[in-house]
Amino acid sequence: MQRFLLPLSLLASAALGVAASGDLNIDVTLPVECDRKTQKGDTINVHYKGTLQSNGEKFDASYDRGSPFSFKLGAGMVIKGWDEGLLDMCIGEKRTLTIAPSYGYGDRSIGPIPAGSTLVFETELMGIEGVPKPESIVTKSATDSPVASSASQKVAEKVASVVADAADAAKTVVMDTDDVQEHNEL
């Protein structure tokens, strides 16, 4: 009987690929402390610059107009990557959102954005309507950010789960190339 086992290192690599792929990547570039974070239903004011991941070409920026963009968070007024990527954000916080087509415009061309584009938005939360702006912005380290630690923890848990499942499968998956019969020719 011949047995073929998948090496654990190969299984771990596959698990990392699964965990690393996603529709939305949130990079908190300027984490700040606050008492009140954005929530679904808030009307928020956001400055942004949008570029295409494929070539870095800018397609839009509120900074160029000198006025932040306002919308109701979680109400479907913007692409899904924004509705999810700007949740739990503090006034003054900056994030870079990398948004896959499924969380952006999908297979539709929108103005200068080609169909199937991955979008990169540099965002800055300028305000939450009805919430006083803080007198000063207090920054904190990126590792202290609940979003960063939560996202890292979720990725780590997913990787650990997939690796454990794969390791269990590798222990039990055995391929018998001799069919059912024993070969006692010698």
Salt bridges, closest charged atoms under 4 A:
ASP42 OD2 - ARG36 NH1 2.80
ASP60 OD1 - ARG65 NH1 2.78
ASP64 OD2 - LYS58 NZ 2.81
GLU93 OE2 - ARG95 NE 2.58
GLU122 OE2 - LYS49 NZ 3.84
GLU185 OE2 - HIS183 ND1 3.08
